[in-house]
Amino acid sequence: MSRTAGSRPRAWQRMLSGRRLDLLDPSPLDIEIEDIAHGLARVARWNGQTRGDHAYSVAQHSLAVEAIVAARDSDPLARLAALLHDAPEYVIGDMISPFKAVMGGDYKSVEKRLQAAVHLRFGLPAVLPKALERAIKAADKLSAFHEATNLAGFSHEEAAAIFGAPPAGSTLHLDFAPRPASEIGAAFIARFHALDQTAAEARGSLRKTV
């Protein structure tokens, strides 16, 4: 793209909704759940190096993480935060951890700004409480362990060394078989609306008691 000397290069992406999201200064007003679901359902985890006829998408991973958190915390806001924990990847893609380490702070700063904008758009605090952050991270690693061993060719020992072994005696009743993008995108939107509705009802009940 041509640009005049000294002008800033284009840092926004046009979404199918028509929104233009600026990566350097993201506005919550430019974020739509349909764009997030559409994008995440088409972003492959593990750089696409997984078994199956379909890519294992970030949207399917996000649903797994939300289900793990839900087994331990019924708070709809906590579950909504878990569902949206990788939402920035609808814009910046899913970079594998080794590449994030190479990129360093610039990548993380963009990711954090996008995450804060997503949170504010959907009624969550820009920065989550530390306890919830830890719970989501633990669920993220547990899902990653099962994805690694079921889909990405890791041995149990190798996955445990990288992501941590599942807690002794724990069971996880989730299907990690990769599903089509259109199917998983619809499932992501449905889960979002169910959680958003429950969270809205909880907020309404709280206001009535104050």
Secondary structure, DSSP 8 states (H G I E B T S, - for coil): ----TT-----EEE-TTS-EEESSS--GGG--HHHHHHHHTTSBGGGG--SSSS--BHHHHHHHHHHHHHTT---HHHHHHHHTTTTTHHHH----HHHHHHHTHHHHHHHHHHHHHHHHHTT--SS--HHHHHHHHHHHHHHHHHHHHHTS---HHHHHHHH----TT-------S---HHHHHHHHHHHHHHHHHHHHHHHHHHHHH-
